[in-house]
Amino acid sequence: MSMPRRRIIRPAPEVVTAPDRSRQVQRLRERLDKERMALARWQTKLKRAFNAVEKSQKKVARLERNITNLEA
């Protein structure tokens, strides 16, 4: 334990050149567009499903009210 710890020598990080960075930004923008389109598709499906569930809940509530009124 009297020996000092060894220092890890790592290579210096690579410097990204302008063309590489612009290509990377372009790829990220393309991915962003794809993800936005997918999100828009899912949101329309979600809205449709939400409205269907809301409609069913209203029907169930109305039927339960009618049953309690007839039983009372």
C-alpha positions in Angstrom: 0.0 0.0 0.0 3.0 2.3 0.2 3.1 2.5 -3.6 1.2 5.4 -5.3 -1.7 4.5 -7.5 -1.0 4.4 -11.2 -2.4 7.2 -13.3 -4.6 6.1 -16.2 -3.4 7.7 -19.4 -6.2 8.1 -21.9 -5.9 9.4 -25.4 -7.0 13.0 -26.1 -10.6 13.3 -27.4 -10.8 13.6 -31.1 -11.6 17.0 -32.4 -14.8 16.9 -34.6 -14.3 18.8 -37.8 -17.0 21.0 -39.3 -18.2 18.5 -42.1 -18.4 15.7 -39.5 -20.4 17.9 -37.2 -22.8 19.1 -39.9 -23.4 15.5 -41.0 -24.1 14.5 -37.4 -26.5 17.4 -37.0 -28.2 16.4 -40.3 -28.6 12.8 -39.0 -30.0 14.0 -35.7 -32.5 16.3 -37.5 -33.7 13.4 -39.7 -34.2 11.2 -36.6 -36.1 14.1 -34.9 -38.4 14.4 -37.9 -39.1 10.7 -37.8 -39.8 10.7 -34.1 -42.1 13.7 -34.5 -44.1 12.0 -37.2 -44.4 8.8 -35.1 -45.5 10.9 -32.1 -48.2 12.6 -34.2 -49.5 9.2 -35.3 -49.6 7.9 -31.8 -51.3 11.1 -30.5 -54.2 10.7 -33.0 -54.6 7.1 -32.0 -54.5 8.1 -28.3 -57.2 10.8 -28.9 -59.4 8.3 -30.6 -59.0 5.8 -27.9 -59.6 8.4 -25.2 -62.8 9.5 -26.8 -64.0 5.9 -27.1 -63.3 5.2 -23.4 -65.0 8.5 -22.4 -68.1 7.5 -24.5 -68.2 4.0 -22.9 -67.9 5.5 -19.4 -70.9 7.8 -20.1 -73.0 4.9 -21.4 -72.2 2.8 -18.3 -73.0 5.7 -16.0 -76.3 6.4 -17.7 -77.2 2.7 -17.6 -76.4 2.5 -13.9 -78.5 5.5 -13.2 -81.4 4.1 -15.1 -81.1 0.8 -13.2 -81.0 2.5 -9.8 -84.1 4.7 -10.8 -86.0 1.6 -11.9 -85.1 -0.3 -8.7 -86.0 2.5 -6.4 
